[in-house]
Amino acid sequence: MTFCMNRQQPIPTYGSMGTRKSVAPSFVLLMQVLVLVPAQVFLSNGGEFSHGYLNILGSVAWTVWACLTLVVFIAALLPLRLQIVLHTLLMSTVLGVYVQSQVLVWDYGQFDGTPIAWSDFCSRGALDILVWAGIFVLLLCFRAWCATNSSRILTLVVALHCVAILPVLKSNYALLLRESPSVKLQAITDFSPQKNVVLVVLDAMQGPAFQKLLDQEPSLQDSFKDFIFFRNVTSSFPSTLPSVPSFLTGQAYDGKKPLRRYFEEDVRETSLPTQLEKNGVKARIATIPGFCPYFASGVCGETRRYPLLGRPDGAEREFLELIDYTLFRISPQFIKQQVYHDEAWLLQRLDRQSRSMARTVDDGVAFAKEFVAQASANSPTPTFKMLHFLFPHPPIRLDAECNLLPRNEKLRPETYLRQARCGLKVALDIVETLRRLEIYEQSTIIIAADHGTRLDFGTNTAELLKSRKLTQISRALPLLLIKPAGHQGKLSVNEAAVELADLPRTVADAFQLPISFPGENVFSVRPDASRQRVFRDFSFRWAKWDEVGESDEFSSVPTYIIDGNACDAGAWRRAPWRSYVLDLTVLLCSILSGRVTEKLIE
C-alpha cells in the first residue's frame, strides 16, 4: 500500500469533469444492482416469480432509481480529493460486483429455510475478501489510468453483463413480459352442491410426522374421523418442483425428454386439471407461481397473490425478493450472511419492520382464512380444487396456532411439528367449511403432501440409513389422508403400497370419469399386494431448466426401488441400471410370466 501511495503519478484533474466522473460508475453500479444482475437472477429462476420481469421492475424500481440518483448527484459535489477516492471506490465496487456475480458464484444450496452452515465455507469467504481488496488496491495504485479509461472499463463491464444474460434470455425471454396468472377468488371458493374433490397439499408434511402428532395428541383421531390414513405411501421425488407435476399427471419425469418439453407436453396436455376440464369438471388450483403457465387460462392461481392484511402485494413484494436475491449474489460472503439472515432476508425484513408486521399473518394462512370466509356451494358443475400451502416446509415461521413468529426458528423436530400442526389446523378449517356448506358427505377430501422432510420421525437409526445410503428416505414419505365421498367411521389406517402418482387415477374414479391415467386407484391396491415403487433423489432448479434431459445428467440421479413398507429401510434398494433398462426388464418379465405387473417407473 505504501508503494502505491509513494509512486509519482499525476493526479487526475477533475475540475468540471468531477461530477461526470463520479456519476458514470454510480449509474453503472445502479444498473448492476437494479437491472442487469436482477435480470439474470430472474431469468434463471423465473418459475419462482408470479409477475414478469418488467412488471416487477416497473412497480418500484423507478422510484428507487430516482432517489438513489439524487443521492449520487449530491455525493458528486464533494471536494476534489474526496471525489478521487469516491471514484476509485465506485470503480472497484463495479468491478467487484461483476466478478462476484459472474465468477465467484458459490453454491450454498437451495433457499429452503435451512440455515446455511457458513463455517463450512470459510475458504470461499476468505477468497471473496481477497478478491475485493485486491481490486480496490489495484485501482488505487493505478488511479490515474483508471480515471482516464473509466468509460472504457464501464462499457466493457456492462457489455459482459449483457453477454452473461443472453444464454438465459434466449430460452426465457417470454418471462420478461409475462402477465401473472389471475384467477378470481370466487372461482376457487365456489363448490358444487352435488360432487366435489378437494386436494389440500401441505408442502413437506411427512407421514411419520403425522403419526407422531397422533401419538402426542390423541384428540386428532376425532378431528380426522371418516379419513383413511395411507401410511405406506411414497413420493417420486424429494422436492416440490418435480413432485407436484408427477402427482398431477401420474407420470414422473424420467429424463427421456428435456424438462421444458415435459412441462409443455405432459403437464399442459395430460395433467389432472386439464383432463377434468375437458370432461365437464370445473378444475381450479392454487399453487406456486412456476406451475401456473402450464395450465389453461383461468385454472391456476397463487395463494400468495391475494390481498393479505396490509402486506405489500404482487409486483412490489417480488421486487424486494428479487433485489434481496441480487444482493446475495453480488456480495462477498460476510455481507451475504447479513442479507440472508436465515432466510429472513434484508429488504423483506426491513419492510416488515417498517410496516410493524412482526406479528401479522402468513400468506398461506391469510389465503386459507379468505377461502373459508368466501366459500359457497353454487357451482352447477362438479368441482376439483387443489390448494397448495407452503407449510410445514421450512422456514419455520409459524406456531401451532398459525401465528407468525417474531423471527424464523431453526428446523428441529419440535419446531417442525409445531408448524405441521398449523398445517393440519388449516386443513381442518377447510374440512369444517364443507360441513358448514352441507357438502361434506358428498365430497372426496384428500389431504396430502408433495414430499416428506429430511427430519426422521421413523424407526430407522441414523447408522442404518447411512450404511445403506438412504439419507433421503424421510423425504420420500409424504402424508396421504383421504375421505371418500359418503365414507364414515373412525380414522383408519391402510398399509397398501401406494404412491402420490396414483392420485390422478383415484380422482378420476371419484368423478366416475373414463380418463386413462398411469398408476392405480389407491383403493384398488390390496394391503397385502406386492408392489414396487420408484424414488429418484432428484431436485431440479429453474436455473437448469433447459439442461436437464438434454444430457446424461439425469441418468446419474440416484434411483431407488421400494419393495415393501416404505418406512422400513430394508425395503429399499439402489437401482443398478438406468430407468429405461429397468422398464424393459420388468416388461419382459411381465410378458414371460403372463401377468400384468405394476409400473415401476412413474
C-alpha positions as CSV (number, residue, x, y, z in Angstrom):
1,M,0.0,0.0,0.0
2,T,2.9,2.4,0.8
3,F,4.5,1.6,-2.5
4,C,1.3,2.5,-4.3
5,M,0.9,5.8,-2.4
6,N,4.6,6.8,-2.9
7,R,4.6,6.3,-6.7
8,Q,4.8,9.6,-8.6
9,Q,1.7,9.5,-10.7
10,P,-0.1,12.6,-11.9
11,I,-3.3,13.1,-10.0
12,P,-6.1,13.3,-12.5
13,T,-7.6,16.8,-12.9
14,Y,-11.3,16.6,-12.4
15,G,-12.3,20.2,-12.4
16,S,-15.7,20.5,-14.2
17,M,-15.4,16.8,-15.1
18,G,-15.6,15.7,-11.5
19,T,-19.3,15.3,-11.3
20,R,-19.4,13.3,-14.5
21,K,-16.5,11.1,-13.5
22,S,-18.3,10.0,-10.3
23,V,-21.8,9.8,-11.8
24,A,-20.8,7.3,-14.6
25,P,-19.7,4.5,-12.3
26,S,-22.6,5.3,-9.9
27,F,-25.1,4.8,-12.7
28,V,-23.4,1.5,-13.8
29,L,-23.5,0.3,-10.2
30,L,-27.2,1.1,-10.0
31,M,-27.7,-0.7,-13.3
32,Q,-25.9,-3.7,-11.9
33,V,-28.0,-3.8,-8.7
34,L,-31.4,-2.8,-10.2
35,V,-31.4,-4.1,-13.8
36,L,-28.5,-6.3,-15.0
37,V,-27.9,-8.8,-12.2
38,P,-31.7,-8.9,-11.3
39,A,-32.4,-9.8,-14.9
40,Q,-30.0,-12.6,-14.8
41,V,-31.4,-13.9,-11.5
42,F,-34.9,-13.6,-12.6
43,L,-34.5,-15.3,-16.0
44,S,-32.6,-18.1,-14.3
45,N,-35.4,-18.5,-11.7
46,G,-38.5,-17.2,-13.4
47,G,-40.6,-20.0,-12.1
48,E,-40.2,-18.6,-8.6
49,F,-42.0,-15.3,-9.5
50,S,-45.6,-14.5,-10.3
51,H,-45.0,-11.4,-12.4
52,G,-43.0,-10.7,-15.5
53,Y,-39.6,-9.0,-15.0
54,L,-40.7,-5.7,-16.5
55,N,-43.7,-5.7,-14.3
56,I,-41.6,-6.2,-11.2
57,L,-39.0,-3.7,-12.3
58,G,-41.6,-1.0,-13.1
59,S,-43.6,-1.4,-9.9
60,V,-41.0,0.2,-7.6
61,A,-37.6,0.4,-9.3
62,W,-38.1,3.8,-10.9
63,T,-38.9,5.4,-7.6
64,V,-35.9,3.8,-6.0
65,W,-33.8,4.8,-9.0
66,A,-34.8,8.4,-8.8
67,C,-34.0,8.6,-5.1
68,L,-30.6,6.9,-5.5
69,T,-29.8,9.1,-8.4
70,L,-30.4,12.2,-6.3
71,V,-28.0,10.8,-3.7
72,V,-25.4,10.2,-6.4
73,F,-25.5,13.8,-7.6
74,I,-25.2,15.1,-4.1
75,A,-22.2,12.9,-3.5
76,A,-20.7,14.0,-6.7
77,L,-20.5,17.6,-5.4
78,L,-17.9,16.5,-2.8
79,P,-14.4,18.2,-2.7
80,L,-11.9,17.1,-5.4
81,R,-9.8,14.9,-3.1
82,L,-12.9,13.1,-1.9
83,Q,-14.0,12.8,-5.5
84,I,-10.9,10.9,-6.4
85,V,-11.4,8.4,-3.5
86,L,-15.1,8.1,-4.3
87,H,-14.3,7.4,-8.0
88,T,-11.8,4.7,-7.1
89,L,-14.2,3.2,-4.6
90,L,-17.1,3.2,-7.1
91,M,-15.0,1.7,-9.9
92,S,-13.7,-1.0,-7.6
93,T,-17.2,-1.8,-6.4
94,V,-18.4,-2.1,-10.0
95,L,-15.7,-4.5,-10.9
96,G,-16.1,-6.3,-7.6
97,V,-19.8,-6.8,-8.2
98,Y,-19.1,-8.1,-11.7
99,V,-16.5,-10.6,-10.5
100,Q,-18.6,-11.7,-7.5
101,S,-21.8,-12.2,-9.6
102,Q,-20.2,-13.9,-12.6
103,V,-17.1,-15.6,-11.4
104,L,-17.3,-16.1,-7.6
105,V,-20.7,-17.7,-7.7
106,W,-20.7,-20.3,-4.9
107,D,-23.4,-22.9,-4.4
108,Y,-24.8,-22.6,-0.9
109,G,-27.7,-25.0,-1.6
110,Q,-31.4,-24.2,-2.1
111,F,-33.1,-21.5,-0.2
112,D,-35.5,-23.8,1.6
113,G,-35.4,-22.3,5.0
114,T,-32.5,-24.4,6.2
115,P,-29.8,-22.2,7.9
116,I,-26.6,-22.0,5.8
117,A,-23.6,-23.5,7.6
118,W,-21.4,-20.6,7.0
119,S,-18.5,-22.1,8.9
120,D,-18.3,-24.7,6.1
121,F,-17.5,-22.0,3.6
122,C,-14.7,-20.1,5.3
123,S,-12.3,-20.6,2.4
124,R,-14.8,-19.1,0.0
125,G,-15.4,-16.2,2.3
126,A,-11.7,-15.5,2.6
127,L,-11.3,-15.6,-1.2
128,D,-14.2,-13.2,-1.6
129,I,-12.4,-10.7,0.7
130,L,-9.1,-11.1,-1.0
131,V,-10.5,-10.5,-4.5
132,W,-12.5,-7.4,-3.4
133,A,-9.5,-6.0,-1.5
134,G,-7.2,-6.8,-4.4
135,I,-9.4,-4.9,-6.9
136,F,-9.5,-1.9,-4.7
137,V,-5.8,-1.8,-4.1
138,L,-5.0,-2.3,-7.8
139,L,-7.3,0.5,-8.9
140,L,-5.9,2.7,-6.1
141,C,-2.3,2.1,-7.4
142,F,-3.3,2.9,-10.9
143,R,-6.0,5.5,-10.2
144,A,-4.7,7.9,-12.9
145,W,-5.0,5.2,-15.5
146,C,-8.4,4.2,-14.1
147,A,-9.7,7.8,-14.3
148,T,-8.5,8.1,-17.9
149,N,-10.0,4.8,-19.0
150,S,-13.0,4.6,-16.8
151,S,-15.5,4.9,-19.6
152,R,-14.0,2.0,-21.5
153,I,-13.9,-0.1,-18.3
154,L,-17.6,0.6,-17.5
155,T,-18.7,0.0,-21.1
156,L,-16.9,-3.4,-21.0
157,V,-18.5,-4.3,-17.7
158,V,-22.0,-3.6,-19.0
159,A,-21.3,-5.5,-22.2
160,L,-20.0,-8.5,-20.3
161,H,-23.2,-8.5,-18.1
162,C,-25.3,-8.4,-21.2
163,V,-23.3,-11.4,-22.7
164,A,-24.0,-13.3,-19.4
165,I,-27.7,-12.6,-19.7
166,L,-28.0,-13.8,-23.3
167,P,-28.0,-17.6,-22.7
168,V,-30.9,-17.5,-20.2
169,L,-32.7,-14.7,-22.2
170,K,-32.7,-17.0,-25.3
171,S,-34.8,-19.7,-23.6
172,N,-36.8,-17.5,-21.1
173,Y,-37.4,-14.2,-23.0
174,A,-41.2,-14.7,-22.6
175,L,-40.8,-14.2,-18.8
176,L,-39.8,-10.5,-19.3
177,L,-43.4,-9.6,-20.3
178,R,-45.3,-12.4,-18.6
179,E,-48.6,-11.4,-17.1
180,S,-49.3,-13.0,-13.8
181,P,-51.9,-15.7,-14.0
182,S,-55.1,-14.4,-12.4
183,V,-58.0,-16.4,-11.0
184,K,-60.8,-14.7,-9.2
185,L,-61.0,-16.0,-5.6
186,Q,-64.7,-16.8,-6.1
187,A,-63.8,-19.2,-8.9
188,I,-61.7,-21.2,-6.4
189,T,-64.1,-21.0,-3.4
190,D,-67.3,-22.0,-5.3
191,F,-68.2,-25.7,-4.8
192,S,-70.8,-27.9,-6.3
193,P,-73.7,-28.9,-4.0
194,Q,-73.5,-32.4,-5.6
195,K,-70.0,-33.6,-6.1
196,N,-66.5,-32.2,-5.3
197,V,-63.0,-33.4,-4.9
198,V,-60.7,-31.2,-2.7
199,L,-57.0,-31.8,-2.6
200,V,-55.2,-29.9,0.2
201,V,-51.4,-30.1,-0.3
202,L,-49.3,-29.3,2.8
203,D,-45.8,-28.8,1.5
204,A,-43.3,-31.2,3.1
205,M,-45.8,-32.7,5.5
206,Q,-44.3,-36.1,6.4
207,G,-46.5,-39.1,7.0
208,P,-44.5,-40.4,10.1
209,A,-44.6,-36.9,11.5
210,F,-48.4,-37.0,11.3
211,Q,-48.3,-40.3,13.2
212,K,-46.1,-38.6,15.8
213,L,-48.7,-35.9,16.2
214,L,-51.4,-38.5,16.6
215,D,-49.4,-40.1,19.4
216,Q,-48.9,-36.8,21.1
217,E,-52.4,-35.5,20.6
218,P,-55.0,-38.4,20.6
219,S,-57.8,-35.9,20.0
220,L,-56.7,-35.6,16.4
221,Q,-58.2,-39.1,15.9
222,D,-61.6,-37.5,16.3
223,S,-60.7,-34.5,14.2
224,F,-59.9,-36.7,11.3
225,K,-62.7,-39.2,11.7
226,D,-64.0,-40.6,8.3
227,F,-60.5,-40.3,6.9
228,I,-58.2,-43.2,5.8
229,F,-54.5,-42.7,6.6
230,F,-52.3,-44.3,3.9
231,R,-49.2,-44.9,5.9
232,N,-47.2,-46.7,3.2
233,V,-47.2,-44.0,0.6
234,T,-44.2,-42.6,-1.3
235,S,-43.5,-39.6,-3.5
236,S,-41.5,-39.9,-6.7
237,F,-39.1,-37.1,-5.7
238,P,-37.8,-35.3,-2.6
239,S,-38.7,-31.8,-3.6
240,T,-41.7,-29.8,-4.8
241,L,-40.8,-28.8,-8.4
242,P,-40.6,-32.3,-9.8
243,S,-43.0,-33.9,-7.3
244,V,-46.2,-31.8,-7.9
245,P,-46.2,-32.4,-11.7
246,S,-45.8,-36.2,-11.0
247,F,-48.9,-36.4,-8.9
248,L,-50.9,-34.2,-11.2
249,T,-50.1,-36.3,-14.3
250,G,-49.5,-39.7,-12.8
251,Q,-46.2,-39.8,-14.7
252,A,-42.9,-38.8,-13.0
253,Y,-40.3,-37.1,-15.1
254,D,-37.8,-39.7,-16.3
255,G,-35.2,-37.7,-18.2
256,K,-36.2,-39.0,-21.6
257,K,-37.1,-35.6,-22.9
258,P,-36.0,-32.1,-22.0
259,L,-37.6,-30.8,-18.8
260,R,-39.2,-27.9,-20.6
261,R,-40.9,-30.4,-23.1
262,Y,-42.1,-32.5,-20.2
263,F,-43.9,-29.4,-18.8
264,E,-45.2,-28.2,-22.1
265,E,-46.4,-31.6,-23.2
266,D,-47.2,-33.8,-20.2
267,V,-48.2,-31.2,-17.7
268,R,-50.0,-28.8,-20.0
269,E,-51.8,-31.5,-22.1
270,T,-52.3,-34.5,-19.8
271,S,-52.5,-33.2,-16.3
272,L,-55.4,-33.9,-14.0
273,P,-56.8,-30.3,-14.1
274,T,-56.6,-30.3,-17.9
275,Q,-58.4,-33.6,-18.3
276,L,-61.1,-32.8,-15.8
277,E,-61.9,-29.5,-17.5
278,K,-62.3,-31.4,-20.8
279,N,-64.8,-33.8,-19.1
280,G,-67.0,-31.1,-17.6
281,V,-65.5,-30.7,-14.2
282,K,-64.6,-27.2,-13.0
283,A,-60.9,-27.6,-12.0
284,R,-59.2,-24.8,-10.1
285,I,-55.8,-24.9,-8.4
286,A,-53.8,-22.5,-6.2
287,T,-50.1,-23.3,-6.1
288,I,-46.7,-21.8,-6.5
289,P,-46.1,-19.4,-9.4
290,G,-43.9,-21.6,-11.6
291,F,-46.7,-24.1,-12.4
292,C,-49.5,-21.8,-13.5
293,P,-48.2,-21.0,-17.0
294,Y,-48.7,-24.7,-17.9
295,F,-52.5,-24.8,-17.2
296,A,-55.3,-23.3,-19.2
297,S,-56.2,-19.7,-18.6
298,G,-58.4,-19.3,-15.6
299,V,-57.5,-22.7,-14.0
300,C,-54.4,-21.7,-11.9
301,G,-53.9,-19.1,-9.3
302,E,-51.4,-18.5,-6.5
303,T,-52.1,-18.4,-2.8
304,R,-49.8,-15.5,-2.1
305,R,-51.2,-13.1,-4.7
306,Y,-54.4,-12.2,-2.8
307,P,-54.7,-9.1,-0.6
308,L,-53.1,-10.0,2.7
309,L,-53.9,-7.8,5.6
310,G,-51.6,-4.9,4.8
311,R,-48.7,-6.9,3.3
312,P,-47.1,-5.5,0.2
313,D,-48.7,-7.4,-2.6
314,G,-47.8,-8.7,-6.0
315,A,-45.0,-7.0,-8.0
316,E,-43.9,-4.7,-5.2
317,R,-43.1,-7.5,-2.9
318,E,-41.5,-9.6,-5.6
319,F,-39.3,-6.5,-6.3
320,L,-38.0,-6.8,-2.8
321,E,-37.4,-10.5,-3.1
322,L,-35.6,-10.1,-6.4
323,I,-33.2,-7.4,-5.1
324,D,-32.6,-9.5,-1.9
325,Y,-31.5,-12.4,-4.2
326,T,-29.4,-10.0,-6.2
327,L,-27.7,-8.6,-3.1
328,F,-26.9,-12.1,-2.0
329,R,-25.3,-12.9,-5.4
330,I,-23.2,-9.8,-5.8
331,S,-21.9,-9.5,-2.2
332,P,-18.9,-11.1,-0.5
333,Q,-19.7,-13.8,2.0
334,F,-19.6,-11.7,5.1
335,I,-22.3,-9.4,3.6
336,K,-24.2,-12.4,2.3
337,Q,-24.8,-13.6,5.9
338,Q,-26.5,-10.3,6.7
339,V,-28.6,-10.3,3.6
340,Y,-29.7,-14.0,4.0
341,H,-30.2,-13.9,7.8
342,D,-31.6,-17.5,8.0
343,E,-33.9,-16.6,5.1
344,A,-35.5,-13.6,6.8
345,W,-33.8,-11.6,4.0
346,L,-32.6,-8.0,4.4
347,L,-35.0,-5.8,2.4
348,Q,-38.0,-8.0,3.2
349,R,-37.1,-8.0,6.9
350,L,-36.7,-4.2,6.9
351,D,-40.0,-3.8,5.1
352,R,-41.8,-5.9,7.7
353,Q,-40.3,-3.9,10.5
354,S,-41.3,-0.6,8.8
355,R,-44.9,-1.8,8.5
356,S,-44.9,-3.1,12.1
357,M,-45.5,-6.5,10.7
358,A,-43.5,-8.6,13.1
359,R,-46.7,-10.5,14.1
360,T,-49.0,-10.3,11.1
361,V,-50.4,-13.3,9.3
362,D,-48.6,-15.6,6.9
363,D,-49.6,-15.6,3.3
364,G,-50.9,-19.1,3.2
365,V,-52.8,-18.7,6.4
366,A,-54.4,-15.5,5.2
367,F,-55.4,-17.2,1.9
368,A,-57.0,-20.0,3.9
369,K,-59.0,-17.6,6.0
370,E,-60.2,-15.7,3.0
371,F,-61.0,-19.0,1.3
372,V,-63.1,-20.2,4.3
373,A,-64.9,-16.9,4.6
374,Q,-65.9,-16.8,0.9
375,A,-66.6,-20.4,0.3
376,S,-70.0,-21.2,-1.3
377,A,-71.8,-24.1,-2.9
378,N,-73.4,-22.6,-6.1
379,S,-71.4,-24.2,-8.9
380,P,-73.8,-26.0,-11.4
381,T,-71.0,-28.5,-12.3
382,P,-68.8,-30.8,-10.2
383,T,-65.6,-29.1,-9.0
384,F,-62.0,-30.1,-8.3
385,K,-59.8,-27.9,-6.2
386,M,-56.1,-28.2,-5.3
387,L,-54.9,-25.8,-2.6
388,H,-51.2,-25.9,-2.1
389,F,-49.9,-24.4,1.2
390,L,-46.2,-23.9,1.7
391,F,-46.1,-25.2,5.2
392,P,-44.8,-27.1,7.2
393,H,-41.9,-26.7,4.7
394,P,-39.1,-24.6,6.2
395,P,-38.5,-21.8,7.0
396,I,-40.1,-22.4,10.4
397,R,-42.1,-19.2,10.9
398,L,-45.4,-20.4,12.4
399,D,-46.5,-21.8,15.8
400,A,-49.1,-24.5,16.2
401,E,-52.0,-21.9,16.1
402,C,-50.6,-20.4,12.8
403,N,-49.4,-17.2,14.5
404,L,-46.4,-15.7,12.7
405,L,-43.3,-16.0,14.9
406,P,-41.3,-12.8,15.6
407,R,-38.4,-14.5,13.7
408,N,-37.7,-17.7,11.9
409,E,-36.6,-20.6,14.0
410,K,-34.2,-23.4,13.3
411,L,-35.5,-26.6,11.8
412,R,-35.7,-29.1,14.6
413,P,-38.2,-31.9,15.2
414,E,-40.2,-29.9,17.8
415,T,-40.3,-26.7,15.6
416,Y,-41.3,-28.7,12.5
417,L,-44.1,-30.4,14.4
418,R,-45.5,-27.1,15.6
419,Q,-45.6,-25.8,12.1
420,A,-47.0,-29.1,10.9
421,R,-49.8,-28.8,13.5
422,C,-50.6,-25.4,12.0
423,G,-50.9,-27.1,8.6
424,L,-53.4,-29.6,9.9
425,K,-55.3,-26.8,11.5
426,V,-55.7,-25.1,8.1
427,A,-56.7,-28.4,6.5
428,L,-59.3,-29.0,9.2
429,D,-60.7,-25.5,8.8
430,I,-61.4,-26.3,5.1
431,V,-63.0,-29.6,6.1
432,E,-65.3,-27.8,8.6
433,T,-66.2,-25.3,5.8
434,L,-67.5,-28.2,3.7
435,R,-69.6,-29.3,6.7
436,R,-71.0,-25.8,7.1
437,L,-71.9,-25.7,3.5
438,E,-73.6,-29.2,3.9
439,I,-71.5,-30.7,1.1
440,Y,-69.1,-32.7,3.3
441,E,-70.8,-36.1,2.8
442,Q,-70.8,-35.9,-1.0
443,S,-67.3,-34.6,-1.3
444,T,-64.0,-36.5,-1.5
445,I,-61.3,-34.8,0.6
446,I,-57.6,-35.5,0.1
447,I,-55.0,-34.1,2.5
448,A,-51.6,-34.8,1.1
449,A,-48.0,-33.6,0.9
450,D,-45.8,-33.4,-2.2
451,H,-42.9,-35.0,-0.3
452,G,-41.6,-35.5,3.2
453,T,-38.9,-33.7,5.2
454,R,-35.3,-34.5,5.9
455,L,-36.1,-34.9,9.6
456,D,-36.5,-38.6,10.5
457,F,-39.6,-39.4,12.6
458,G,-39.5,-43.1,11.8
459,T,-37.9,-46.1,13.4
460,N,-34.7,-46.3,11.3
461,T,-31.5,-45.5,13.0
462,A,-29.1,-42.9,11.5
463,E,-26.4,-45.5,11.3
464,L,-28.6,-47.9,9.3
465,L,-29.7,-45.2,6.9
466,K,-26.1,-44.0,6.4
467,S,-24.8,-47.6,5.9
468,R,-27.5,-48.2,3.2
469,K,-27.0,-44.7,1.7
470,L,-30.6,-43.9,2.4
471,T,-30.3,-40.4,3.9
472,Q,-33.2,-39.2,1.8
473,I,-35.7,-41.8,2.8
474,S,-37.6,-39.5,5.1
475,R,-38.2,-37.1,2.2
476,A,-39.9,-39.8,0.3
477,L,-42.6,-40.3,2.9
478,P,-45.4,-37.8,2.4
479,L,-48.7,-37.6,4.2
480,L,-51.8,-39.0,2.5
481,L,-55.2,-38.8,4.1
482,I,-58.4,-39.5,2.1
483,K,-62.1,-39.2,3.0
484,P,-64.1,-40.8,0.2
485,A,-67.5,-39.4,-0.6
486,G,-70.1,-41.0,1.7
487,H,-67.5,-42.7,3.9
488,Q,-68.0,-42.6,7.7
489,G,-66.1,-44.1,10.6
490,K,-63.1,-43.7,12.9
491,L,-59.7,-42.6,11.4
492,S,-58.4,-45.9,10.0
493,V,-55.0,-46.9,8.6
494,N,-54.4,-48.5,5.2
495,E,-51.0,-50.1,4.7
496,A,-51.3,-50.6,0.9
497,A,-48.2,-49.8,-1.2
498,V,-49.4,-46.7,-2.9
499,E,-47.7,-43.5,-4.3
500,L,-48.7,-39.9,-4.9
501,A,-48.7,-40.6,-8.7
502,D,-51.8,-42.7,-8.1
503,L,-53.8,-39.6,-7.2
504,P,-55.0,-38.8,-10.8
505,R,-56.5,-42.2,-11.3
506,T,-58.1,-42.0,-7.9
507,V,-59.6,-38.6,-8.5
508,A,-60.9,-39.6,-12.0
509,D,-62.6,-42.6,-10.5
510,A,-64.1,-40.5,-7.8
511,F,-65.8,-38.5,-10.5
512,Q,-66.6,-41.7,-12.4
513,L,-64.9,-40.4,-15.5
514,P,-63.3,-42.7,-18.1
515,I,-60.0,-40.9,-18.1
516,S,-56.9,-43.0,-18.5
517,F,-54.1,-42.1,-16.1
518,P,-51.0,-44.1,-15.2
519,G,-50.9,-45.6,-11.7
520,E,-53.7,-47.2,-9.7
521,N,-56.7,-46.1,-7.7
522,V,-55.3,-46.2,-4.2
523,F,-58.5,-48.1,-3.0
524,S,-57.9,-50.9,-5.5
525,V,-54.4,-51.7,-4.2
526,R,-54.7,-54.5,-1.6
527,P,-52.7,-54.0,1.6
528,D,-51.1,-57.4,1.1
529,A,-50.3,-56.9,-2.5
530,S,-46.6,-56.8,-3.6
531,R,-45.9,-53.6,-5.4
532,Q,-42.6,-52.0,-6.3
533,R,-42.3,-48.2,-6.4
534,V,-39.5,-45.9,-7.5
535,F,-38.0,-42.9,-5.8
536,R,-35.5,-40.6,-7.6
537,D,-33.2,-38.4,-5.5
538,F,-33.6,-35.5,-7.9
539,S,-34.2,-31.8,-7.2
540,F,-34.2,-29.5,-10.2
541,R,-33.8,-25.8,-10.2
542,W,-35.4,-23.4,-12.7
543,A,-31.9,-22.1,-13.4
544,K,-31.1,-25.5,-15.1
545,W,-34.4,-25.7,-16.8
546,D,-33.0,-26.4,-20.3
547,E,-30.1,-28.5,-19.2
548,V,-32.0,-31.4,-17.5
549,G,-32.8,-34.1,-20.0
550,E,-30.5,-32.6,-22.7
551,S,-27.5,-34.6,-21.4
552,D,-26.8,-37.7,-19.4
553,E,-27.1,-35.8,-16.1
554,F,-30.4,-37.3,-15.2
555,S,-29.2,-40.9,-15.8
556,S,-26.8,-40.5,-12.9
557,V,-29.6,-39.5,-10.5
558,P,-29.7,-42.0,-7.6
559,T,-32.8,-44.2,-8.1
560,Y,-34.3,-46.5,-5.5
561,I,-36.7,-49.4,-5.8
562,I,-39.0,-49.7,-2.8
563,D,-40.4,-53.2,-2.3
564,G,-42.4,-53.4,0.9
565,N,-43.1,-50.9,3.7
566,A,-41.5,-47.6,2.6
567,C,-40.8,-46.7,6.2
568,D,-38.5,-49.7,6.5
569,A,-35.0,-49.1,5.2
570,G,-34.8,-52.8,4.5
571,A,-37.4,-52.4,1.7
572,W,-35.2,-50.0,-0.2
573,R,-32.5,-50.9,-2.7
574,R,-30.5,-48.9,-5.1
575,A,-31.5,-49.4,-8.8
576,P,-28.4,-50.7,-10.5
577,W,-29.4,-49.6,-14.1
578,R,-30.8,-46.7,-15.9
579,S,-34.6,-46.5,-15.6
580,Y,-35.3,-47.5,-19.2
581,V,-33.3,-50.7,-18.7
582,L,-35.3,-51.4,-15.6
583,D,-38.6,-50.7,-17.6
584,L,-37.7,-53.1,-20.3
585,T,-36.7,-55.8,-17.8
586,V,-40.0,-55.5,-16.0
587,L,-41.9,-55.5,-19.2
588,L,-40.1,-58.7,-20.4
589,C,-40.8,-60.4,-17.1
590,S,-44.5,-59.4,-17.3
591,I,-44.8,-60.9,-20.8
592,L,-43.0,-64.1,-19.9
593,S,-45.0,-64.6,-16.7
594,G,-48.3,-63.8,-18.3
595,R,-49.1,-61.4,-15.6
596,V,-49.7,-57.7,-15.5
597,T,-47.0,-56.2,-13.3
598,E,-47.0,-52.8,-11.6
599,K,-45.5,-50.0,-13.5
600,L,-42.1,-49.3,-11.8
601,I,-41.1,-46.1,-13.3
602,E,-43.6,-43.3,-12.6
